[in-house]
Amino acid sequence: MRTARQILAEAHTIAVVGASRDPQKPAHWVPKMLQEQGWRIIPVNPYADRLFGEHAYARLADIPEHVDVVEVFRPSGDAPEIVREAAAIGAGAVWLQLGVISEEAGRLARSAGLGYVEDTCMGMERTLADMVHGGIRPGSTVYHGIEPEAERPGVLADHG
């Protein structure tokens, strides 16, 4: 079973069910941030024509291209039906955002062979992994450019 980071690293196209027009909501700024980091975002919202500069679709079934991950910003009770729809369009995984939990959706996803993540913010996972589209950035020190004294040329470390 793939981990959340593996699912995100392997994804190119993310359909966002429940994408919001309100820039104050996570259902707006999380997919927008992912788009800015290189993922193709397809908004799914029956009340919007365009979001994030992209055509918004009313349903997953309306999307005319392959979807790698279906990100869900809907109530937990909607998750099982969204998993069924994701399986029907051939998506590779379903990702339930932070606070969205469904045992039934998990069972359905596993039985359909879909990757599955629940109760996890995709944006937080991306940030923690320092990930951009296509994988994790090359390694860097935690201090981003500040070298520990022992690693600087000509400086001896005091080991005590």
Secondary structure, 3 states (H helix, E strand, C coil): CCCHHHHHHHCCEEEEECCCCCCCCHHHHHHHHHHHCCCEEEEECCCCCEECCEECECCHHHCCCCCCEEEECCCHHHHHHHHHHHHHCCCCEEEECCCCCCHHHHHHHHHCCCEEECCCCHHHHHHHCCEECCEECCCCCCCCCCCCHHHCCCCCCCCC
